[in-house]
Amino acid sequence: MNVKVGQKEDRQLMTGLYTVADVYCCECNEVLGFKYERAYEETQKYKERKYFIEERTIVKENL
């Protein structure tokens, strides 16, 4: 999956405040999810530099 990362922004999510960046498909520019850039809560630091891809955006294609 080829993706590009958008601008960083702070978002309040269910588990705390994070700096995240949307992740886009390189071919169609659809938002696929986001990347955790920074976690402000110490207990959530393990999420940094990890991706959250929404399942609804993934399509299996028969080639």
N, C-alpha and C positions, 0 to 999 in steps of 0.2 A: 504494500500500500504506500503510495507516494503522497506525502502530505507537506503542507507548508504551515508555518506558525505565524499567527497574527500579532497584533499589538498587545502588550501586557496591560492588565487592568486589575484593580482590586475588586473582589466579589465576596459578598457574605453568603456562604453556603451553609448547609445544615450543621456541619461539624466545625464551623468557625470562619474566620476571615483568611482569605488567600489572595495572592497575586497569581492570576492565571492568564493564559493566552489561548484564544480560539485556534483550533486546528482545522485546516481546510483541505479538501481534495485538490490535488494539483491539476486534474483534468477538468472538473466541472465547478470548482470553487465553492462547493457546498460545505457548510460547517458540519464537521464530523463529531466534534467534541471539544475538549480543551486539554491543555497541559498545565499541571501545577508547577508554577515557577517558585513560589515561596509560600510557606505555611507560617502563620504568626504564632500559633499555639505549639508549644514544645512537643506535645503528644502527637501532633499531626505532621511533624517534620519528615517522616518516612515517605510521605506523598510527593515531596519535592522532586521535580524532573520526571515525574511519571505522567502518563496520558490517561484520560478518561474518554473513551470512545463510546458514543451512544449506539446501542445495538440496532436501533431502527435505521441507522444510516448505512449499515453494512449490507451489501447485496451480493449474493453468490451469482456469478455469471458463468454459464456453460460456454467454454471456448472450443 
